[in-house]
Amino acid sequence: MRVSQRVQSIKLSGIRKMFELVGSKTINFGIGQPDFQPPPKAIKALANAVREGWNKYTSTYGIPELREKIAEYFLSKYCDYTGENILITIGGSHALYIAIMSLIDKGDEVLVPDPGFVLYAPHVTLANGKPVYYTLRIENDFRPDIEELKNLINKKTKAIIVNSPNNPTGGMLEREDVKAIADLAEDYDFYIISDEVYNVFVYEGKHVSFLEYSDRVLYPMSFSKIYAMTGWRIGFLAGPKEFIDQAMKLSYYTIACPSAPMQRALLDIIGDPEVEEYVRNMISEFKRRRDYVFKRLSEIPHITVSKPKGAFYVLPKYDLKIPSEELAMKILNEKDVAVTPGSAFGPHGEYHFRISFATSMRQLEIGLNRLYEFFSSL
Ligand SMILES: Cc1ncc(COP(=O)(O)O)c(C=O)c1O
């Protein structure tokens, strides 16, 4: 079978191999999704939507009322976007893909965080662009170095991808970082793809949105995390209307339209006080876990840890000369704990590993005890 060069140019992430070895008793710190179910009202709303006949195609843009509601509820605090600035998508992944495919031409360079979420560089490669890594270092609490960014920018730079709160680091951009990057985009005429899907998972400080500081922003968003509905596959892309109208064509030719019942259910629950309370409770539970994980990791020999400010990940660095994939395998084989090797997130992820604390306190306690034993024996 002669598979296209395009598809051959991207590799399936190495972490897959490891997670295929995860057993039913393994303490799994690899999972990037809340262990909560969606709010009960969301589940009811979805069942109602199907019963009421929301089982047909919708507009490719998405249901107009939902687009309006998203603009009003999620974005009006940052900018004056209306429903016309919104394209409903199959989750944040699809929003990101549509944004990159509609923005990037052959040879364009895109600044990509390293370590960073596993989709960014492959999406740029698929669009025939060139991912150019900028480094997030633990010593700087995983904030970007603005001088490094300046050195990486050239005439081919078309966009930067930013992600705050961050997967895999748990780091967050400060207001001054957001302003500085927004200024660079203006001065050097490039765009900002701002992935803020973890924007409600904030444990200290304040989330600052790029939408407040720049009108050159494409904003891929997801309902997966906020409403614990990763399997529903729904999100949206926000951006300038003329961009959304063009990007819609790509969405039409790939998915026809987003799922009707999911859209209808979201329309019912966005802004509902009971749902908001559910989300608040989930986040306070995540904060409790974040505090616990940070405290326990700080006591483990050989590792350095930056306290995560948001999302539900922590990315400790270790001082052993073992590549992270090998280390993760060793931890899995010897302690039956699955962590994600840092190298899966880019070259500077090497000598780090990621723990997701989107799992129960009991699992965290057992797993961290085992990690303590593992590193103490080295
Ligand atoms: C940083 C980041 N962006 C986007 C996504 C995409 O989420 P989804 O496609 O489930 O909406 C994820 C999922 O893990 C993520 O971690």
The ligand as an ORCA input file, in Angstrom:
! r2SCAN-3c Opt
* xyz 0 1
  C      -3.581     21.334     25.679
  C      -4.677     20.585     25.031
  N      -5.319     21.136     23.993
  C      -6.320     20.507     23.365
  C      -6.728     19.249     23.763
  C      -7.810     18.594     22.965
  O      -8.883     18.184     23.690
  P     -10.203     17.602     22.982
  O      -9.867     17.223     21.580
  O     -10.624     16.445     23.818
  O     -11.204     18.698     23.026
  C      -6.093     18.627     24.838
  C      -6.457     17.266     25.272
  O      -5.797     16.609     26.024
  C      -5.041     19.304     25.493
  O      -4.390     18.771     26.527
*
